[in-house]
Amino acid sequence: MDSMSGKIVVVTGASTGIGQAAAEAFARDGATVVLAARSEGRLVRIAADIENAGGRAVPMAVDVTDRTAVFEKMKEVAETLGSIDVLVNNAGIGLLSPVEGMDPEELKRIFEVNFFGLIWCTQAALPYMIRQKRGRIVNISSVAGKRALPHISAYCASKFALQAFSDSLRMETAEHGITVTVVCPPRVDTTFHDTPLMRQKGQRMSAPSISAEYVAAEIVRATRKGSREVVVSFYGKFFVFFHWLSPRLLDFIMKRLWMRLAMKKTKKAGTEDQG
Ligand SMILES: NC(=O)c1ccc[n+]([C@@H]2O[C@H](COP(=O)([O-])OP(=O)(O)OC[C@H]3O[C@@H](n4cnc5c(N)ncnc54)[C@H](OP(=O)(O)O)[C@@H]3O)[C@@H](O)[C@H]2O)c1
């Protein structure tokens, strides 16, 4: 794709973070963006801001775990806007928990949103892409989908599953002119880390992060090129390369790093308690 001009781009998880930034970047590039998430008020405001800036945007309130609703909404998009050219499966949640104490309902929720939600959206958009003999499916994974980290095992597993699903889908859909891209960002500074499921003793874990806008630019670039996979940023690439080079050494470093982060947080919480 030389430009996104005139293309219909559906972005899930567009009410904040990477999804919002990606939707804004696609709109600046000339696409009509369909903003999908549950927070309707936020979607309406973001769509209005995009339109005020000269772009085209449509809010679409939907829970990606509701398969029936996803199919209805995708049909509505294809019928009213004429096609679905790009689907960015970005909606996702994290879970920070040691395996030992993991809540079964929270574990299921991770897979319902990150894995099954992505499949429902893909299945709902695919028939329109196959009919028009073109399309781009862009699945937002993580470096944690290339290399697991401690205390986010369920999240990592959901992203590894996403990778396998994407690799399989790519082979199935190539004959229809559909490309499948996997985007793997490192840690990004978004509200992802503020949700109750991602807080450690009520606190946000601190670590170096990149911006959602940086990731959004990579998503647009990869979509245009129809890339197979993109690991975002030097840090992300180095992390994945390090795993390939010496997984045992990286295990050792990540264990040490995690303990240091956890101890820092515990100390801080203790100091605050005394205060
Ligand atoms: N932040 C990071 O460090 C990081 C790093 C690597 C990869 N990622 C991946 O990037 C993607 C976006 O993350 P983010 O950092 O932008 O997170 P975020 O700021 O928390 O945004 C998550 C988005 O997903 C939507 N969402 C959650 N559950 C949903 C559901 N059931 N149905 C529809 N939409 C739902 C949320 O909207 P509503 O609540 O309005 O529904 C929100 O728009 C995720 O797949 C995440 O795994 C994030």
The ligand as a MOL file (V3000), in Angstrom:
LIG
                    3D

  0  0  0     0  0            999 V3000
M  V30 BEGIN CTAB
M  V30 COUNTS 48 52 0 0 0
M  V30 BEGIN ATOM
M  V30 1 N 1.7240 -1.1770 27.2840 0
M  V30 2 C 2.6740 -2.0660 27.0840 0
M  V30 3 O 3.7020 -2.0960 27.7960 0
M  V30 4 C 2.5560 -3.0650 25.9560 0
M  V30 5 C 3.7260 -3.6870 25.5060 0
M  V30 6 C 3.6440 -4.6240 24.4900 0
M  V30 7 C 2.4160 -4.9230 23.9210 0
M  V30 8 N 1.2910 -4.3080 24.3870 0 CHG=1
M  V30 9 C 0.0000 -4.6850 23.7560 0
M  V30 10 O -0.5320 -3.5620 23.1080 0
M  V30 11 C -1.9660 -3.6370 23.1010 0
M  V30 12 C -2.5510 -2.3150 23.5970 0
M  V30 13 O -2.0710 -2.0870 24.9140 0
M  V30 14 P -2.0090 -0.6380 25.5580 0
M  V30 15 O -0.6880 -0.5360 26.2250 0
M  V30 16 O -2.4150 0.4120 24.6080 0 CHG=-1
M  V30 17 O -3.1100 -0.8510 26.6970 0
M  V30 18 P -4.2630 0.1210 27.2630 0
M  V30 19 O -3.8080 1.5190 27.2360 0
M  V30 20 O -4.6750 -0.4830 28.5580 0
M  V30 21 O -5.4200 -0.0780 26.1730 0
M  V30 22 C -6.0870 -1.3040 26.0370 0
M  V30 23 C -7.2430 -1.1330 25.0780 0
M  V30 24 O -7.9190 -2.3820 24.9440 0
M  V30 25 C -9.3020 -2.1520 25.0950 0
M  V30 26 N -9.9690 -3.3340 25.6210 0
M  V30 27 C -9.6950 -4.0360 26.7460 0
M  V30 28 N -10.5760 -5.0240 26.9030 0
M  V30 29 C -11.4230 -4.9750 25.8490 0
M  V30 30 C -12.5550 -5.7260 25.4400 0
M  V30 31 N -12.9900 -6.7690 26.1690 0
M  V30 32 N -13.1960 -5.3750 24.3010 0
M  V30 33 C -12.7700 -4.3230 23.5680 0
M  V30 34 N -11.7070 -3.5780 23.8860 0
M  V30 35 C -11.0460 -3.8920 25.0180 0
M  V30 36 C -9.4090 -0.9690 26.0480 0
M  V30 37 O -10.6090 -0.2500 25.8500 0
M  V30 38 P -11.9210 -0.3380 26.7670 0
M  V30 39 O -11.4830 -0.5240 28.1810 0
M  V30 40 O -12.6090 0.9470 26.4740 0
M  V30 41 O -12.6800 -1.5120 26.2370 0
M  V30 42 C -8.2520 -0.1060 25.5410 0
M  V30 43 O -8.6770 0.6710 24.4560 0
M  V30 44 C -2.3250 -4.8460 23.9690 0
M  V30 45 O -2.6250 -5.9430 23.1410 0
M  V30 46 C -1.0590 -5.1170 24.7540 0
M  V30 47 O -0.9290 -6.4760 25.0910 0
M  V30 48 C 1.3290 -3.3790 25.3800 0
M  V30 END ATOM
M  V30 BEGIN BOND
M  V30 1 1 1 2
M  V30 2 2 2 3
M  V30 3 1 2 4
M  V30 4 1 4 5
M  V30 5 2 4 48
M  V30 6 2 5 6
M  V30 7 1 6 7
M  V30 8 2 7 8
M  V30 9 1 8 9
M  V30 10 1 8 48
M  V30 11 1 9 10
M  V30 12 1 9 46
M  V30 13 1 10 11
M  V30 14 1 11 12
M  V30 15 1 11 44
M  V30 16 1 12 13
M  V30 17 1 13 14
M  V30 18 2 14 15
M  V30 19 1 14 16
M  V30 20 1 14 17
M  V30 21 1 17 18
M  V30 22 2 18 19
M  V30 23 1 18 20
M  V30 24 1 18 21
M  V30 25 1 21 22
M  V30 26 1 22 23
M  V30 27 1 23 24
M  V30 28 1 23 42
M  V30 29 1 24 25
M  V30 30 1 25 26
M  V30 31 1 25 36
M  V30 32 1 26 27
M  V30 33 1 26 35
M  V30 34 2 27 28
M  V30 35 1 28 29
M  V30 36 1 29 30
M  V30 37 2 29 35
M  V30 38 1 30 31
M  V30 39 2 30 32
M  V30 40 1 32 33
M  V30 41 2 33 34
M  V30 42 1 34 35
M  V30 43 1 36 37
M  V30 44 1 36 42
M  V30 45 1 37 38
M  V30 46 2 38 39
M  V30 47 1 38 40
M  V30 48 1 38 41
M  V30 49 1 42 43
M  V30 50 1 44 45
M  V30 51 1 44 46
M  V30 52 1 46 47
M  V30 END BOND
M  V30 END CTAB
M  END
